[in-house]
Amino acid sequence: MTTTDIYQKISFEETKKSDSFFPFELKIWDCQISQLEQCSNEQHAFAHWVLSWNTNDKVFIEFQEQRQEMASDKVYLISPNTLHSKWTTTNNNQQIKQTKPHQSLSIHFNLGIPLDWMPPAIYTISLTPCQQKRLLFLFDQLTKNNQSTIQCCFHIQSLVFEFLSLLNFDFQTPLHIDSRILQITQKITQNLSQNYTNDELASFANMATNSFSRLFKKQMKMSVQHFIKSEKIKLACKLLDRKEMSIEKVAHKLGFSDRYHFSRIFKQLKNSSPGQYSQRHPDCHQ
């Protein structure tokens, strides 16, 4: 498996001069090639977007009890928190045995609020010959090189933006968020090691605490503190998926007082302990 880690963040700030643009942040967590036969058909729901492309046909994905074959001439964009399963099978659910392995190119990324709050969905995009060549080029580069070049990083980012621009859905629905609340959500997600109080965040928003708390809950459909916990646990899941940090280090990185406190909040939101989550999520991104 080849993994490329990209931590560069691209930000587009909302301006008063035009309402044609809205703020979002692209953060690419990794880009990797994996052997699909190493993955089970267990259901997964990641806290980030996944762009997936397979080099072979006969790969299947299931979402909301609807199964479809993932053709090699298409890419698939999976929105955050979309519960799905992915596997290689025949019609009688026996694993395909072939000399050429099923390989998958996956790019994992976030766009920030509100775009990370799109409804669960799997979007299918038919590839042009030019796009297929670009994906094959990226696949070849990642296969040959253990570490990416800056050109490879730009290539990955350009592909993400290109495929996002082709999605046929309305971004307007989740974007009706008060600019003050949007700024606060960005401050929270960019500083997840902090444990902000409602008073502190209200001060940042230049609002009275009670007014801020009411508006936040109305806009985000949850309390301020629940949102903070939710975003911390989302990042915790990503860190645990990567298998590079211990549970104790993840807890410390996200500002929890100790592993017990972290595990208690994690179980409240994910219905399992961090250890159980890690066991159910092997190092095989889909």
Secondary structure, 3 states (H helix, E strand, C coil): CEEECCCCEEEECCCCCCCCCCCEEEEEEEEEEEEHHHCCCCCECCCCEEEEEECCCCCEEEECCEEEECCCCEEEEECCCCCEEEECCCCCCCCCCCCCCCEEEEEEEECCCCHHHCCCCEEEEECCHHHHHHHHHHHHHHHHCCCCCHHHHHHHHHHHHHHHHCCCCCCCHHHCCCHHHHHHHHHHHHCCCCCCCHHHHHHHCCCCHHHHHHHHHHHHCCCHHHHHHHHHHHHHHHHHHHCCCCHHHHHHHCCCCCHHHHHHHHHHHHCCCHHHHHHHCCCCCC
